[in-house]
Amino acid sequence: MLIQNKNQSLFKKKTTINLAGELIDLTSPLVMGIVNVTPDSFYEGSRYLSEKNIIERAETIIKEGGKFIDIGAYSTRPGARAISVKEELNRLTPAIKTVRSNFPKALISLDTFRSAVAETVINEFGPCIINDISGGTMDDKMFETVARLHVPYILMHIKGTPEIMQNNPVYTDVVKEISLFFSEQLQRLKLLGVNDVIIDPGFGFGKLPVHNFDLLNKLDSFRLFQLPMMVGVSRKAMIWRLLEITPDESLNGTTVFNTLALLGGADILRVHDVKEAVQVCKLVSNLYK
């Protein structure tokens, strides 16, 4: 992995995204805190099922320096049970309403791959970033919906679907295949007029440990897109299985991998542990001053 000045580039990288008229500056890395309103997320510590817990979690994310609150109601861990649009909205709507009511200035990221969910939530509660783990592959209306709603979009790579994605995924060259995926999907988004796109290589989504480590080692390959990049490695199996520990014990490994991700060009860290990630961002940012 090459450590270099992030400002040295042949082309100018996009360093802002526009959410509801607010320009968000990404010249220094930012942190996205996770709020899962699901009963079956892989990390038990990220589940927030009551209004009180959601308020406390959102407040913690903000106080600890998180820039975004990522709210999801559909567990996408390997082998997760599929749920209906109605069930997803029944979980999601009260959580979004709670955060909007108590923290009206909070920047919300909506973790969904369904265009109907995105449209319903945004029409009712206002603009959010759409964080689509499928990169537009699981709902053919998602791209046109994002374009119509004029909201930022996180384009993540996945191989397969959450139910089957870890059933022996095969790549010839994981970095090249993900780069091709990004190129094709970004072209579609560009033609629709979507201007604010964040790419995410999708660690753990249809990838074996060897793929994840190859991605992390060559993360700077994705600089060629000149777009903001988000990385989510927080407490994932690529850490705890290798170390023979549990997700609960994976904070130290997460911090190491978050550091490497920032050195590889990540602009946003999606995490369970906000305070520690914010500290990493501050320390790594000083390497470029």
Secondary structure, 3 states (H helix, E strand, C coil): CCCCCCCCCCCCCCCEEEECCEEEECCCCEEEEEEECCCCCCCHHHECCCHHHHHHHHHHHHHCCCCEEEEECCCCCCCCCCCCHHHHHHHHHHHHHHHHHHCCCCEEEEECCCHHHHHHHHHHHCCCEEEECCCCCCCCCHHHHHHHHCCCEEEECCCCCCCCCCCCCCCCCHHHHHHHHHHHHHHHHHHHCCCCEEEECCCCCCCCHHHHHHHHHCHHHHHHHCCCEEECCCCCHHHHHHHCCCHHHCHHHHHHHHHHHHHCCCCEEEECCHHHHHHHHHHHHHHHC
